[in-house]
Amino acid sequence: MRYRKTLPWLVAVACSATFATACSNGAGTGPAAPSTTSAAARSSSASEERNKELVLRLYSEAFNKDKTDVVKELVGSDYVQHDKSVPGGADGQVKQFEDVKAEIPGAVATVKHVAADGDLVAVHWHASATPKNEATGEAKTDLFRVDNGKLVEHWGITQTVPKKTASGNSLFSDVYRYPNGEPTLSEEQEEKNRKFAVEAYRKLSDGDASVIDKSWDPRYYQHNPIAPNGTAPLKRFFEQNAQGTPSPSGTAGGGTRFGKTLADGDLVWVYSSDYVVVDLFRVVDGKIIEHWDVVADGQ
């Protein structure tokens, strides 16, 4: 297993080895000091939904219909781009999309998960010329900051999709199904889920394997390419590596650093402090039951 010391331990497990369906459910660098808190200023649910709809137009119209004028409409003049391979502003965002299509001829953007929290919108999407085959193309996540109806900041992560996964689940699918239909969560419950998942992840990242029994559902559905379903494999990894392994930050504990964190619906998104990994956790009845991640190629 490859181990990247500056990333959380759970990512060490990961590093071991047509807007086709609107939403199936529901590599940059970080700018400044990372924060474990969600957006400080909470927008109303209506404002967050407007931000979400604005961002989704990038994929349904700009990417899938080649409407570059939409990018210029949505992107602010002071748009900060954290991918150093492209310039800032609308032209940089257009170039990013053009680069994807040059790499994957005929690529279609299929949004799999999207979250709006405060002034941030995160998108987990599949770029592929054969979108019905989720074992093709690239897994991507984009994180945008929205201000006054304009996109003003962007981070992106890209991972090549493997042909197979240890769990048999794709990098994008939703396995867990609510027995009585998916509930609508309040802003307060979303924030409670965010704090719960971030704290559980932090404890696990700092080497506390006991948190798995407390905070993870034993079924734990995995979408990481090399991780099987269930908590037993996760526990074995941590129990085997508990001795003599430095914490992710290289300190003796309490040093795990996350970047932006968001919650929307039953999903909590946790970005690494260097914005090359994002983890998505589904929280149901006070337990983490499902997990996806996007790990930048080369990490």
C-alpha positions as CSV (number, residue, x, y, z in Angstrom):
1,M,0.0,0.0,0.0
2,R,1.2,3.5,-0.8
3,Y,1.1,5.7,2.2
4,R,1.0,9.5,1.8
5,K,1.9,10.9,5.2
6,T,0.3,14.3,4.8
7,L,-3.2,12.8,4.0
8,P,-5.7,11.4,6.5
9,W,-5.3,7.7,7.3
10,L,-8.5,6.7,5.6
11,V,-7.0,8.1,2.4
12,A,-4.0,6.0,3.1
13,V,-6.3,3.0,2.6
14,A,-7.5,4.6,-0.6
15,C,-4.0,5.2,-1.9
16,S,-3.0,1.7,-1.2
17,A,-2.6,0.1,-4.1
18,T,-25.6,14.6,-21.8
19,F,-26.0,15.6,-18.1
20,A,-26.9,12.1,-18.7
21,T,-29.0,11.7,-15.5
22,A,-29.0,15.1,-13.8
23,C,-28.1,13.7,-10.3
24,S,-28.5,10.0,-9.5
25,N,-28.9,11.0,-5.8
26,G,-30.1,14.0,-4.9
27,A,-5.6,18.7,-9.0
28,G,-5.6,21.9,-7.3
29,T,-4.1,23.5,-4.3
30,G,-5.7,25.1,-1.3
31,P,-5.5,28.8,-0.8
32,A,-5.1,29.6,2.8
33,A,-5.2,28.0,6.3
34,P,-7.6,25.0,6.2
35,S,-10.7,25.0,8.3
36,T,-12.6,22.1,9.9
37,T,-15.8,24.3,10.0
38,S,-18.4,24.6,7.4
39,A,-19.0,27.9,5.7
40,A,-19.1,30.5,8.5
41,A,-22.0,32.5,7.1
42,R,-25.0,30.2,6.5
43,S,-27.2,31.0,3.6
44,S,-30.9,30.0,3.6
45,S,-31.9,26.7,2.0
46,A,-33.4,28.7,-0.9
47,S,-30.1,30.5,-1.5
48,E,-28.1,27.3,-1.4
49,E,-30.5,25.8,-4.0
50,R,-30.0,28.7,-6.3
51,N,-26.2,28.3,-6.0
52,K,-26.6,24.6,-6.8
53,E,-28.7,25.3,-9.8
54,L,-26.2,27.9,-11.0
55,V,-23.3,25.5,-10.8
56,L,-25.1,22.6,-12.4
57,R,-25.6,24.7,-15.5
58,L,-21.9,24.4,-16.1
59,Y,-22.3,20.6,-16.7
60,S,-25.7,20.5,-18.4
61,E,-25.2,23.5,-20.7
62,A,-21.5,24.5,-20.9
63,F,-19.9,21.0,-20.9
64,N,-22.6,18.8,-22.5
65,K,-23.9,21.4,-25.0
66,D,-20.6,23.3,-25.6
67,K,-22.2,26.6,-24.6
68,T,-19.1,28.6,-23.7
69,D,-21.2,31.7,-23.4
70,V,-22.8,30.1,-20.3
71,V,-19.4,29.9,-18.6
72,K,-18.9,33.6,-19.3
73,E,-22.3,34.3,-17.9
74,L,-21.7,32.4,-14.7
75,V,-18.1,33.1,-13.9
76,G,-17.0,36.3,-12.2
77,S,-14.3,38.5,-13.6
78,D,-12.2,37.8,-10.5
79,Y,-12.6,34.0,-10.7
80,V,-9.8,32.4,-8.8
81,Q,-8.6,29.1,-10.3
82,H,-6.5,26.8,-8.1
83,D,-5.5,24.6,-10.9
84,K,-2.2,26.1,-12.0
85,S,-2.3,24.5,-15.4
86,V,-5.1,26.9,-16.5
87,P,-5.6,30.7,-16.2
88,G,-8.2,32.3,-14.0
89,G,-11.4,33.8,-15.2
90,A,-14.0,32.3,-17.6
91,D,-11.4,31.4,-20.2
92,G,-9.6,29.2,-17.7
93,Q,-12.8,27.3,-17.0
94,V,-13.5,26.9,-20.7
95,K,-10.0,25.5,-21.2
96,Q,-10.5,23.0,-18.4
97,F,-13.6,21.6,-20.1
98,E,-11.8,21.6,-23.5
99,D,-8.9,19.7,-22.0
100,V,-11.2,17.0,-20.6
101,K,-12.8,16.6,-24.0
102,A,-9.5,16.4,-25.7
103,E,-8.4,13.7,-23.3
104,I,-11.7,11.8,-23.5
105,P,-13.2,12.4,-27.0
106,G,-17.0,12.4,-26.9
107,A,-17.0,12.9,-23.1
108,V,-20.3,13.5,-21.3
109,A,-20.6,15.0,-17.9
110,T,-22.9,13.0,-15.6
111,V,-23.3,14.5,-12.1
112,K,-23.6,11.9,-9.4
113,H,-23.7,13.9,-6.2
114,V,-23.9,17.6,-5.5
115,A,-23.9,19.6,-2.3
116,A,-24.6,23.3,-1.5
117,D,-23.6,24.6,1.9
118,G,-23.3,28.2,2.6
119,D,-21.4,29.9,-0.3
120,L,-19.8,26.5,-1.4
121,V,-21.1,24.1,-4.0
122,A,-19.4,20.7,-4.5
123,V,-20.0,18.4,-7.4
124,H,-19.0,14.7,-7.8
125,W,-19.2,13.8,-11.5
126,H,-18.3,11.2,-14.1
127,A,-16.5,12.3,-17.3
128,S,-16.9,9.5,-19.9
129,A,-17.8,8.9,-23.6
130,T,-19.8,5.9,-22.4
131,P,-21.5,7.2,-19.3
132,K,-23.7,4.1,-18.7
133,N,-20.5,2.2,-18.1
134,E,-19.2,3.5,-14.7
135,A,-15.9,1.7,-15.1
136,T,-14.7,4.1,-17.8
137,G,-13.4,7.6,-18.0
138,E,-12.6,9.8,-15.0
139,A,-14.0,10.5,-11.6
140,K,-14.0,14.2,-10.8
141,T,-15.0,16.6,-8.0
142,D,-15.2,20.3,-8.3
143,L,-15.6,22.8,-5.4
144,F,-16.9,26.3,-6.2
145,R,-17.4,29.4,-4.1
146,V,-20.4,31.5,-5.2
147,D,-20.8,35.2,-4.5
148,N,-23.7,37.3,-5.6
149,G,-24.7,34.8,-8.3
150,K,-21.3,34.4,-9.8
151,L,-18.6,31.7,-9.5
152,V,-15.6,33.3,-7.8
153,E,-13.3,30.4,-6.8
154,H,-12.7,26.8,-7.9
155,W,-10.7,23.7,-6.8
156,G,-10.7,20.4,-8.8
157,I,-9.6,16.8,-8.3
158,T,-9.4,14.1,-11.0
159,Q,-9.0,10.4,-10.7
160,T,-8.8,7.8,-13.5
161,V,-11.6,5.2,-13.1
162,P,-10.3,1.6,-12.5
163,K,-11.9,-1.3,-14.4
164,K,-12.7,-3.1,-11.1
165,T,-13.1,-2.4,-7.5
166,A,-12.6,-4.6,-4.4
167,S,-16.2,-4.2,-3.3
168,G,-17.8,-4.6,-6.7
169,N,-19.4,-1.1,-6.3
170,S,-18.6,1.5,-8.8
171,L,-16.9,4.8,-7.8
172,F,-20.3,6.6,-8.3
173,S,-23.2,4.3,-7.4
174,D,-25.5,4.7,-4.5
175,V,-25.9,1.3,-2.7
176,Y,-27.7,2.2,0.5
177,R,-31.5,2.5,0.1
178,Y,-33.8,3.9,2.8
179,P,-36.5,1.3,3.6
180,N,-39.2,4.0,3.8
181,G,-37.8,6.6,1.3
182,E,-35.1,9.2,1.7
183,P,-36.0,11.8,4.4
184,T,-35.7,15.5,4.1
185,L,-33.2,16.8,6.6
186,S,-33.2,20.2,8.3
187,E,-30.3,22.6,8.2
188,E,-29.8,21.8,11.8
189,Q,-29.6,18.0,11.2
190,E,-27.2,18.5,8.3
191,E,-24.9,20.5,10.5
192,K,-25.1,17.9,13.2
193,N,-24.2,15.2,10.6
194,R,-21.3,17.4,9.4
195,K,-19.8,17.8,12.9
196,F,-20.3,14.1,13.7
197,A,-18.6,12.8,10.5
198,V,-15.7,15.2,10.7
199,E,-15.0,14.4,14.3
200,A,-15.3,10.6,13.7
201,Y,-13.0,10.9,10.7
202,R,-10.5,13.0,12.7
203,K,-10.4,10.4,15.5
204,L,-9.8,7.6,13.0
205,S,-7.2,9.6,11.1
206,D,-5.3,10.2,14.4
207,G,-5.2,6.4,15.0
208,D,-8.3,5.8,17.2
209,A,-9.7,2.5,15.7
210,S,-12.2,2.3,18.5
211,V,-14.3,5.0,16.8
212,I,-15.2,2.6,14.1
213,D,-17.5,0.6,16.4
214,K,-19.0,3.8,17.7
215,S,-19.5,5.8,14.5
216,W,-19.5,3.4,11.5
217,D,-22.4,1.1,10.5
218,P,-21.0,-2.5,10.2
219,R,-22.4,-2.7,6.6
220,Y,-20.2,0.3,5.5
221,Y,-20.6,0.3,1.7
222,Q,-17.4,1.2,0.0
223,H,-16.7,2.9,-3.4
224,N,-13.0,3.2,-2.9
225,P,-11.3,1.0,-5.6
226,I,-9.3,-1.1,-3.2
227,A,-11.5,-1.2,-0.1
228,P,-14.0,-4.1,0.5
229,N,-17.4,-3.4,2.1
230,G,-17.9,-3.6,5.8
231,T,-16.0,-2.2,8.8
232,A,-13.9,-5.3,9.5
233,P,-11.3,-4.6,6.7
234,L,-11.0,-1.0,8.0
235,K,-10.5,-2.1,11.6
236,R,-7.9,-4.7,10.5
237,F,-5.9,-2.0,8.7
238,F,-5.8,0.3,11.7
239,E,-5.1,-2.4,14.2
240,Q,-2.2,-3.7,12.1
241,N,-0.8,-0.2,11.6
242,A,-1.5,1.3,15.1
243,Q,2.1,0.9,16.3
244,G,5.0,2.8,14.9
245,T,3.1,4.7,12.3
246,P,3.2,8.5,12.4
247,S,0.0,10.5,12.4
248,P,-1.0,12.0,9.0
249,S,0.5,15.4,9.9
250,G,3.7,13.8,11.2
251,T,2.8,14.7,14.8
252,A,1.9,12.6,17.8
253,G,-1.8,13.1,17.4
254,G,-4.4,15.9,17.1
255,G,-2.7,17.2,14.0
256,T,-5.0,15.9,11.3
257,R,-5.8,18.7,8.9
258,F,-8.8,19.0,6.8
259,G,-9.8,21.7,4.3
260,K,-13.4,22.7,3.5
261,T,-16.2,20.5,4.8
262,L,-19.8,20.6,3.7
263,A,-23.1,18.9,4.5
264,D,-26.1,18.6,2.3
265,G,-28.9,16.0,2.7
266,D,-27.4,12.9,4.3
267,L,-23.9,13.4,2.7
268,V,-20.9,15.0,4.3
269,W,-17.9,16.1,2.2
270,V,-14.4,16.4,3.7
271,Y,-11.5,17.9,1.6
272,S,-7.9,17.3,2.6
273,S,-6.0,20.4,3.5
274,D,-4.1,20.3,0.2
275,Y,-7.2,19.7,-1.9
276,V,-6.0,16.6,-3.6
277,V,-8.5,14.2,-1.9
278,V,-12.2,14.5,-1.1
279,D,-14.2,12.0,1.0
280,L,-17.9,11.7,0.9
281,F,-19.7,10.0,3.8
282,R,-23.4,9.1,4.0
283,V,-24.7,9.5,7.6
284,V,-27.8,7.6,8.5
285,D,-29.3,7.3,12.0
286,G,-26.0,8.6,13.6
287,K,-23.8,6.2,11.7
288,I,-21.5,6.4,8.7
289,I,-22.9,3.8,6.3
290,E,-21.4,4.7,2.8
291,H,-18.2,6.2,1.5
292,W,-16.9,7.6,-1.8
293,D,-13.7,9.4,-2.4
294,V,-11.8,11.0,-5.3
295,V,-8.0,10.8,-5.0
296,A,-6.0,12.9,-7.5
297,D,-4.0,10.8,-9.9
298,G,-0.4,10.5,-8.8
299,Q,-1.2,10.8,-5.1
